Amino acid sequence: MRRVSRGQLFAVFFFAMFLFLLHQVLRFVAPFAGPLTWAAILALTFYPLTARLTRLFRGRRALAAAVLVVVITAGVIFPSVFLGTALVGQAASVYSRAQTAVQQGETRQLVESVKQSRLGGLYTRAVQPLTDRLNLDPADLLLRATNWITSQIVGAASGVARNALLSVVNFTLMLVALFFFFRDGEAMAAWLADLIPMDRQHTEAIFLRLYTTLTAVVQSMAVTAVAQGTLAGIGYLIVGLPYAIFLGFLTGLGAFMPLAGPALVWGGTAIYLLLTGRTYAALFVAVWGGGLVSWLDNIIKPIFIGGAAKLPTFPLLFAILGGIAVYGFLGVFLGPVTLALLLSFVEIYREQYRDEPDAPPPPDSVA
């Protein structure tokens, strides 16, 4: 019977204990995965500012990290909380208004007005046969879609209100984690790189490529969504729409969709204004949306991505939708990031292994 050496026994014991301890730590961290992930996303998004402030403060990373946390809290998070409160108020108002509209038959009147308008012929030929065949009620579909969107927003806000203490704890934990990510992020990345059993030059190349891809995706998507949502909201305010913040939020959310997401919102708004007799307002929203809001996508994303992290549209669509289904709103970021990671590893594999030259043939044997 083959004896187990002391080295083999140690290896089995070591890796068993290592996996057990790693599993326990992951269980400890799992309840706080949300705030930690948001802290990591913010740290990646604002990393260039971290490097600049560190140079400005002559290498004092702790001071640079503290200043950035204060700036982000005051300039990003607090306004987001204020706008979120206004958004929830408008979402609740839209929810109530939609229910009132269906009770009073206004949605059916809107559908009938569409049939009698200049677009009525198109509706009768293209849309109505499909709805009749599938036994669908357009007014009911419109109400269900509106109710679903607004109920999701109101439900999320209600959950935060019911767990106010937990929300405060998560928010505080996110800020603490953000400070340490800003201060020690490079050291953490270097420590992790040392654990990978690869040559240092390969490890550094992997981390550089992953960082370039991740920051490009996160920064471009976040900045594009905020810019398009804000600009669209301004346009809705100019024409006097009553739910401008709600519609601006939907437009910004649509910016995460790779297939003309914002155009679905401002285009639908323009059609609604046209059907309700506000022709000039509809024309303004269409020009504002097509000429400014959607045009921003062609400016912002090339600036941040710069060709380094171009993701294919079709897989990106399913990555975003799947990310939302699994992680909620956080999946809007995690979906593209996961896809970017996968494609980066595929590219690394192609460069490091598939394109590797064939091994030289063995030398001829000497007689």
Residue pairs with C-beta under 8 A, 6 or more apart in sequence:
29 36
32 170
32 173
34 170
34 330
35 170
35 171
35 173
35 174
35 177
36 173
36 174
36 177
37 330
37 334
38 174
38 330
39 174
39 175
39 177
39 178
39 181
40 177
40 181
41 218
41 333
42 72
42 178
43 50
43 178
43 181
43 182
43 185
44 211
44 214
44 215
44 218
44 219
45 215
45 218
45 219
45 222
46 68
46 72
46 182
47 185
47 215
49 68
50 61
50 64
50 65
50 68
50 182
50 185
53 63
53 64
53 67
53 68
54 60
54 61
54 64
56 64
57 63
57 64
57 67
61 182
61 183
61 184
62 183
64 182
64 183
65 179
65 180
65 182
65 183
66 179
68 182
69 175
69 178
69 179
69 182
72 178
73 175
77 171
83 245
84 157
86 245
87 153
87 245
87 246
87 249
88 153
88 154
88 157
90 243
90 245
90 246
91 149
91 150
91 153
91 154
91 157
91 246
92 150
92 154
93 243
94 146
94 150
94 243
94 246
95 146
95 147
95 150
95 151
95 154
98 143
98 146
98 147
98 150
99 143
99 147
100 106
101 107
101 143
102 139
102 140
102 143
107 139
107 140
107 142
107 143
108 139
110 139
110 142
110 275
111 138
111 139
113 275
114 120
114 123
114 275
115 123
115 124
115 128
117 275
119 275
127 138
130 136
131 137
131 138
149 250
150 246
153 249
160 167
181 188
189 207
189 211
193 200
193 203
193 204
193 207
196 203
196 206
198 206
202 352
205 348
206 344
206 348
209 344
209 347
209 348
210 340
210 341
210 344
212 308
212 309
213 308
213 309
213 340
213 341
213 343
213 344
214 309
214 337
214 340
214 341
216 304
216 305
216 306
216 308
216 309
217 305
217 309
217 311
217 336
217 337
217 340
218 333
218 337
219 304
220 300
220 301
220 303
220 304
220 305
220 309
221 255
221 256
221 332
221 333
221 336
222 333
223 300
223 304
224 255
224 296
224 297
224 300
224 301
225 252
225 253
225 255
225 256
226 252
227 296
227 300
228 251
228 252
228 254
228 255
228 262
228 293
228 294
228 296
228 297
229 248
229 249
229 251
229 252
229 253
229 255
230 248
230 252
231 292
231 293
231 296
232 247
232 248
232 251
232 252
232 262
232 265
232 266
232 288
232 289
232 293
233 244
233 245
233 247
233 248
233 249
233 251
234 248
235 266
235 284
235 285
235 288
235 289
235 292
235 293
236 243
236 244
236 247
236 248
236 269
236 285
237 244
238 284
238 288
239 273
239 278
239 281
239 284
239 285
240 281
241 247
241 269
247 265
247 269
250 265
251 262
251 265
251 266
251 293
252 262
253 261
253 332
254 261
254 262
254 263
254 264
254 265
255 261
255 262
255 297
256 320
256 332
257 317
257 320
258 313
258 316
258 317
258 320
259 313
259 317
260 294
262 289
262 293
262 294
262 297
263 289
263 290
263 294
266 285
266 286
266 288
266 289
266 290
266 293
266 294
267 286
267 289
269 285
269 289
270 282
270 283
270 285
270 286
270 289
271 282
272 282
273 279
273 281
273 282
273 285
274 282
309 340
311 319
311 336
311 339
311 340
311 343
315 339
316 335
316 336
316 339
319 335
319 336
319 338
319 339
320 331
320 332
320 335
320 336
321 335
322 331
322 335
323 330
323 331
323 332
323 333
323 334
323 335
323 336
323 338
324 331
324 332
324 335
325 331
327 334
327 335
